[in-house]
Amino acid sequence: MSKHPVTPMDESDLGRHLAKQTDKPIGLVDFVALKRGQADARLADALASGARVVSLDVLDEETLIEAGRLVWERGAAQVFTVGSQGLEAALAAYWHASGLLPEKKPASPVGSVDRIACVSGSVSPVTANQIAYSIIHGFSGIRIDATKAVDEPAWENEIGHAAQDALGALSEGSNPLVFTAAGPDDPAVAALRQAVATAGVSAESVNDRIGSGLGRVLDTVIREAKLRRAVISGGDTSSHAASMLGIDALTAIAPVAPGSPLCRAHSTDPTRDGLEIALKGGQVGGDDFFCAVRDGASQRT
């Protein structure tokens, strides 16, 4: 860990968030300084003032490149960084702009598939719109009763039913989308909260069980239907569900929405190696996200 961590940030309140977790002085190089070519001077001022953490406030492609330059050229031998995809994006943007990496080649089209399966544990309004759009455009929406997750035997039974319903949809020529709720106002959200309180179990353990359960549903459907493309929706859901699929690594192969490309899975399991899968956060993507993954295209909305 370096003495002065440098962090490209794409959220203006990240500094305030970090301030609640550390008593180290925090400095800021804002997007105005990055835009006006004053980044080096601002960074020097922050460090001279005793900052042990410095946040970089990114606004657009130009400031993203400049943030990447600042980390690459002004960082210590080792730089401890905090961020989602901001660091990687900033460094890659700078490496391309400075010629350290070759020009980016357009992604090769991956084509559409006739059959795909999707699971969603997100309750965001963005995902709700995506679920509604996909059902209008040829997907079968299959609810899984998340309240059953407070009881392991009941949840096992619910997982089995959801998997069979999804396989049934595929046999009828429709693509299944198994979901826990359609947005924050879905009565299923309040029902789950009440079920957790009544059962006296922790919400965290139940949420983990739901995510893993959705992964097991997807695992069964992929294996039995021999699918080659799938989607997992929901940030926490993606991590828990993906762990059920036996995937060792992912390679991005085609853009769909910012932050959620279609990826190719690598696995020692031959039924998983080469699987094409998109993992998306609840707030990510346009209304047509699930359809875009099916069609092998970038989102249209």
N, C-alpha and C positions, 0 to 999 in steps of 0.2 A: 504494500500500500504506500503510495507516495505521500509526501508531506502536504501537497496541495492538490486534492482531487479536483478534476475539471469535468463538469457534467453538462453536455448539451441537453437542453430541456425544451419540450414543446408544450408545456403547461405552465402558465404564468405563476401558479401558486405552488409549484414544486419546492421553491425555496422556503416558503412558509411551512410546508409539510415536513421538510427535512429539519427545520428549526425546532420542531416538536420532538425530534428524535435524538438531537445532539446539542451539546452546549458549545460546540466549536463555532467560532465566528464564520459567518457566511457572507460571501461577496457575490456580486452580480455583474456580468457583462451583458447588457441588454441588447435587443435587436437594433436599436438606434446606433449604438456604438459599432456593432457588426456591420451595419449598412453603410456607415460613414467612414469605414477604414480606421476606426479608433479602437479596435478590439485589443491590440497589444498594449496600448497605453492604459486602457481601462483595467485589463488584467493585472498589469504592473501596479497600478494604484491599489487594487483590491488586495494584492499580496502584501504590498508595503503597509497597508492598514491592518495587517494581521489576519486576513481571511485564511482559514484552513480549508474551506470548501468554497468553490466558485461555480456558480450556475451560469450557463450560457442560454440566453433566451432567443430561440429560433422562430422566425416568422415565415420565411419563404425559401426558395431554392438558393438564392444568393447568400442569405444568412446561414443556411445549412452548410454550404461549402465553407464559408468563413469560420464557422464553429469547428468544422472538421480540421481545417488548417491550424487553428489555435491549439487543438488537442494534439495534433500530430507534431507540430513544430515547437510548441512551447511546453509540452508535457515533460515530466521527469522521466527517468529511465523506466519507471513503472508508474502508471496512472490508474488510481482507483476511480471508477466511474459509476454513476447511478443513472439509470434511464430505462425506458422500454426498448424501442427500436431506434431511438434518436441517435445514440452513439454510433451504431453501425451505419445508419443512413448518412450521418455527417461525415464519417471517415471515408465511406465509399464515394460520396459526392466529391469530396476534396481529391481523393486519389484519381478519380476520372478527370476532374477539371485540370489537375496538374500533370496529367500524362503518366502517372504512376501505374494506372490500370488502362488497358485498351478500351476503346469505345465500346459502349454497351451494344450488344447485338439484339435486334428485336426477337422477342420470344417466339419460338416456333409454335404454330397452332397445334392444340392437342386434340381438337375435334370433339364432337358430342358423343354422348352415350345414350343408349335406349333405356338403361336401367341404372338407378342410383338410389341409395338409402341415406336418410338424414336423421339426426337426433338433435334435440334442442332442450337445454335446461335453462335458457335465458328467459327472463321476465321483462326485458327492456321493450319499450314501445317500438323501437326500430325492428327488433326481431318479430314482434307481433305483426307489423306491416308485411314483413317478408313471408311469414307463415300464411297470412291471408292471400298474398299475391301468388304464392306457389300453389295453393289449393285451387285458385281460379285457373291456373295454368298447368293443370294436369297432375298435381301431387295429391296423394291421399293423406289427409291430416289424421293422425292417430294419437289420441290423448293417452298418457300414462298417468295413473292416479298417484301423485307424489305423496299423498297422505299415508299411503300404505308403507312408506319407507320408515315410519316410526316403529314398525314391527317386522323383524327379519323374515319370518315365514310368509307373512302376507306380501311382503315386497318381492320375495322370490317368485311367488305365484303371479304377481303383477308383471314382473319382468318376462316370465314365460308367455303370458297372454299377449303382451305387446309385441314380442318377437314373432309369434304366430300370426298376429294381425298384419304385421309388416310383410311377412312372407306371403300371406294371402293377397295383399294388395299387389305385390309383384306378379303373382300368378295370374292376376286379372289384368295385367298390363299397365298398372299404375305404380308410381314411385312413392314409397312411404316416407312420411316425415313424422317421426314420433316426438311429441313435445309435452312438457309438463304444464305450461301455461302460455296463454296468448296475451302477453303484456302485463303491466303492473296492476291493472284494474280487473284482471281475470279473477273470478271468485275462487279459483284454485289456489291463488296466492294466500288469501286470508284463511282458506281451509287448511292449508299446510301449516301456517303459523299456529292455528288453534290446535291442530293435531299434535304438534311438537309440545305445546304447553300442557296439553291434557296428559300426554304420555310421560312427561317429566324427563325427556331426553334432551341432549344438547342439539341446538340447531346446526352446529358445525358438523357433528357426526352424521346427522340426517342428510345434510347437503352433500357430504362426501359419499354417502351411500347412494344418493340419487345419481350423482355424476358417474360413479362406477357402474351402477345399474344400467344407465343409458349406454355406457360403453359395452356392457355385456349383451344388451339387445342388439347393438350394431354388429358386434363380433359374430353373434349367431346368424344374423341376416346375411352378412358378407360371406360367411363360410358356407352356409347352406344354399344360398342363391348364386354363389360364385361371382359376386359383384367385383368390379374393378374400380369403382369410384364412390366416394361417400363424403358426407359433411358432418362436422360436429359444431354446434352453435352454443356459445356461452363461454366466457373466459375460464371460470372455475370448472365448468363441465368439460371443456376441452382437455384440461390437464388430467382429470380423473378418468374420463372416458377413453382417451387415447392410450392410457396406461393399460387398458384391458385388451388392446388390439395386438400386442406383441410386436410393436414397431420399435426399431432400434434408432433410426435416424430419418430425417426428411430432407428432400431437395426440392426447392421451389422450381416449378416447371412452367407456370403460366400465371399472369396477373388476373385477378378477379376483382378484388377491391383493395384499396390501400391497407396494408397490414395483414391481409388474408389471401395469400396466393394459393393456387392449386399446387399441391406438392406431391412428389413421388416418395413412397415409403420404402425404406430399406429394412430388411428383416431376415433373420436366419430361418424364419417360417416361410416356406415357399408359397403358402396361401396368402401371405401378407406382403411379400417382396414385390414391389411394383405397383401396389395399391395406390390409386390417386385419391388424395384426401385434402379437404380444405378445413382448417380450424379457424373459427371466427369469434371475436368478442361480441357481446350482445349489441353494442352500439355501432358495429361495423357493417358497412355495405349498404347498397341501395335496395329498394323493394324487391328487385329481381335477383337477389343474390343466389338463392338456391337454384333458380332456373339458369343463371349464368354459369354456375359450376356444372350443371348437367350439360349445358351446351358448349362448355369449353371456351367461354367468351368473357371478356371484361364486362363489368356491370354496365347496364345501359341507362340507369336512372340515377 
